[in-house]
């Protein structure tokens, strides 16, 4: 089956990383289904992809609604064909200290950013398991390993996604399933989320540098869908956060308390007039990129977690060899 005959589904595909990913799959020759809430964002994305020659289906649905996502999956199968790739990329967040975030806001972020991935995964599995093939890509973050201040709801959801994914992966292995499951851990990207996410801080939010273009994430997601590594880690900041947290979490707690607090705020005061997309879509802001284009890098190192493990093992072996050689030299 050629890419032109395959169907890729992008949940949260009308802005930022999701929209860039929809473009990447369309350029690779896939039929593309885009699921999101906002009608205008869906229409704009569909028009762009069709102009590029792709066959597209745009479906208005909230990933927090499992029945809507199941119905969307059925419609995609009927109109575009068997789902070969399903990308969970939808997200919502609230910037601010824990004591400024309401229980309703925590619940909504969880419903979208964690349970939305669960609903998408279950909908994909329902079709993929019967054919015993397909790939599910979870769009994660370095924040799924290393939490930072002012993003407790989002970090918690990303941690939950990683736990859910690891558990499901074990079950797929147990049943000898050929359905593939992969997670991409991303660094900061220049997306519209910093313009439309609910903000409880006194300053406008910004991604913690280094910042990357959404195209960097899109290329990584397509690579993950093709190669299906256990995890794919993207960018120097992700490597530092993930590996650093394994060895010195306490030190990173103190570093994040200082650097990540101020690092997430611009000098511009937050405006009360700016609408947010936590409970309802915000029309007019469904763009590919945010307002940090001047700082955004278009390239980033990407390694699978397996490769990182091999490199770490090799480095450890080299250190042991050097230590043994030093001991032998001293003994002589």
Secondary structure as UniProt FT lines:
FT   HELIX           3..5
FT   STRAND          7..11
FT   HELIX           16..27
FT   TURN            28..29
FT   STRAND          31..36
FT   HELIX           39..51
FT   TURN            52..53
FT   STRAND          56..60
FT   TURN            63..64
FT   HELIX           66..79
FT   STRAND          83..88
FT   STRAND          94..95
FT   HELIX           98..100
FT   HELIX           103..109
FT   HELIX           110..114
FT   HELIX           115..131
FT   STRAND          135..141
FT   HELIX           142..144
FT   TURN            149..150
FT   HELIX           152..174
FT   TURN            175..176
FT   STRAND          180..186
FT   STRAND          188..189
FT   HELIX           193..196
FT   STRAND          198..199
FT   STRAND          203..205
FT   STRAND          211..212
FT   HELIX           214..227
FT   STRAND          231..234
FT   HELIX           236..247
FT   HELIX           249..263
FT   STRAND          265..269
FT   TURN            272..273
FT   TURN            283..284
FT   HELIX           293..295
FT   STRAND          302..304
FT   HELIX           305..331
//
